[in-house]
Amino acid sequence: MPDCQAKHERQSQPDRKSRHQARTPRLVKTLLRQIACPVRASGLTMGLTMGLMLGLFVSATSSVAAAQSGTGLSTPQKLGEVTFRWFGIPLYDASLFADGQPEFDWQRPLALELSYRRSFSQAQLMRATAYEIERIEGPRGDQAEFFAKLDGCFRDVAAGDRFVATSTNANQVALYLNGQQTCDVRHSDARKRFLNIWLSPESRSARLSRQLRGE
């Protein structure tokens, strides 16, 4: 992900819960600020951004217990739950749900819940999403159209916010922030192309993907 040799792009991160949390260490603030730097055409990877978003150190558990409401599925079953960390610092928790059965199957409705412990901007979330989709599937002619649709899905998030991505058919994915729908994307193979960021064997961590799928 980004190369930050030049000056950083300064971004203001609203954190509605900052008064109730301990002060963020200076190093962590610097790392979080650096992920806003532009990607260089030389091909340096966005390692820091996805390290922060997808996690380099993961603790995980799995469960087949019925999930609480809020997934958008009629009979949600939790398959896996993970905590994403950056050098021991928790960034967000992720849970995967399947509809009607405690087994992972791309052909069935799925929901991915992300509960944030740190702040990220809308631009950071969209940038990393587009980068990871293209990295996993390679260049495709319809990516610009797909990314334009996804761009309306994201909002700035702060600690305590919760994004849920729910897909009830293979060509659809809807995102909800704290229970409010932000988009309903209709695009060919939208479910797999978006959720592959976390679930694909080609994700940043194959072990993470297996744990989240409950395998």
N, C-alpha and C positions, 0 to 999 in steps of 0.2 A: 503494500500500500504506500502511503505517501513518502516523498523525500523532502525533508524539512531543512535542507542546508540553507536555503534562502530565508527570508522573513516569513513568520507565521501569519496566517489569515486569522485575524482576531474575530471571535464570535462571542456573543453574549448568550449564556446558557441560563434560562430561568429555572430556578430550583425552588419550587413552592414549599419544600419541606426542609430547607437549609437551616432554618432556625431551630429545628428539632434534632439535628444531626451534629456529630462531631466534625470539626473542621477537617477538610480534606488535606492530606499531606501535600507539600509543595510539589514533590516529584509526581504524584498522581495527577495534580492539576496540569502540570506540564505535559504529561503523556496524553491526557484527554484533549488538551488544546492542540497538540501536534497532529492529531488525526484529521484535522480540518485542512491540512496543507494539500495543495494540488498534486496529482500524480504526474511524474515526469514521463515524457514520451520515450525515454531511454529504456523503459521496461522494468524499472524497480517495482517490486511488488508492494501491495498495500498491506504489508505484514502487520504494522502496528494497528491499523484500523480494524482488521479482522481479528487480530489478537485480542483487542478490547471487546469487539462485538461477539465473536464466536468463542473466545476463550482459549488459552493455552494450557491451563491447568483446570481439570474438571473433577468434581465429586458427583457421583450419580447414584440414584436408587431407582428401582422400577416397581410398579404396582399394577394389579389388575382390578383394583377396587373401583367402584363406580365413582365418577368425578362429580364435583359440585357443579351447579348450574353456571352458565355463562360461556359455554363453549360453542353454542349454536347447534349442537348435535342433539338428537332426540333421546338417545340412550348412550351417553358418553362413557367410555371405559378408558381409564388412564393406563398407558403403556409404559411410559418412562418419565423420569423427572431428573433433571441435572442442574447443577449450579456452575455457572461459568465464572472463572477467576482469572485475574491477571496478576501473576506473582503473589498469589494468596489473597488478593483483594477481590471480594465478590462483586461482579458486575450486574448479572441478572440471573434469574431462575427460569428454566424452560420446562414445560410439560407437554407431552404429546398424548392426544386422545383419539380413539377410534370409535366409530358409531356401531354399537350393538354387539361387538365381540372384542375380547381382550387379545387380539392378534393384529399385527401390522399387515395391511394390504393396500396397495396403491389404488385398488379398484373400489374401495369403500370410502365414505366420507371421513375426513380427518380434521382435527383442530390442533393448532399449536399455540400455546400460551406463553408469553414472555413477560415476566414480572421484573421490572428494572430496579436496581439498587443504586444506579448512578445516572447522571444526566447525559443525554445525547441530543444533538440537533436533528431537525428534519433532513438537512442536507447530508449529514454524516450517515444517517440510516439509509438514505436513498443511494448515496455514492457506493457504500459497501454492498448493498443489495445488487445493484447493477454489475459491479465488478465480479462478485461471486457467481452470479448467474452466467455471465460470459465466460468466466474461468472454467466452470464445470461443463457447460454444453458447447463451448467454442462459439465462434461467430455465426450468427444466423441473420437471414435477411429481414426477419420481422422483429428483431430485438429493439430497435428504436421505437416502434409502435408499442411493444409490450412495456418497455420502460416508461414511456409517456403515460400509460395507464396506471402503472404502479406509483408514479411520482405523486399522484394525488392522495395516496393512501397514508403517507407518513406525516407525523407531527413531532414537534419537540417533545421529549420525554424527560421526566425527572424521577428521582427515587420514589418508589411507591406506585408509579404508573404501570398499567398493564395493557399490553397489546395482545389481541387474539386474532389469529388468522384461521378462518373457517372455510373449508371447501366441501360443498355438498355434491359437486360433480366434477369430473376430470378437467373441464374447461372453465372453471370458475374458482375464484378465491375472494373472500370478503375480509376486510380488516376492521377491527373494533378497538378503539382506545377508551379504556375505562367504561366499557359497556356501550359507547356511542359509535355507530358505524361511520367509518371515514371513507370507505370505498367498496365497490363490488365489481371486481375486474372480471370481464369475460374475454377470454383469449384461448387459443388452441393450446391444450396441455398445460394450462395455467397452474393447476394444482401441483404437479410434479416439478415443473420448472422453478416455482417459487420455493416450495418446501424442500427441494433438493439442497438448498443452502445448508440445512441442518441434518437432512436425512440421507443424502446420497453417500454411497461408498467413496465418492470422490470429494466429499466435504473436507474441511480442514482437519478433521479428526475422524477416521473410520471407526475408532473405538467409541467416540462420542456418539456417532450416528447409531451404532448398534445398541448402545445403552438407552438412547432416547426412543428407539423403536421397540424397546423391551426385549431385546434378544440376548 
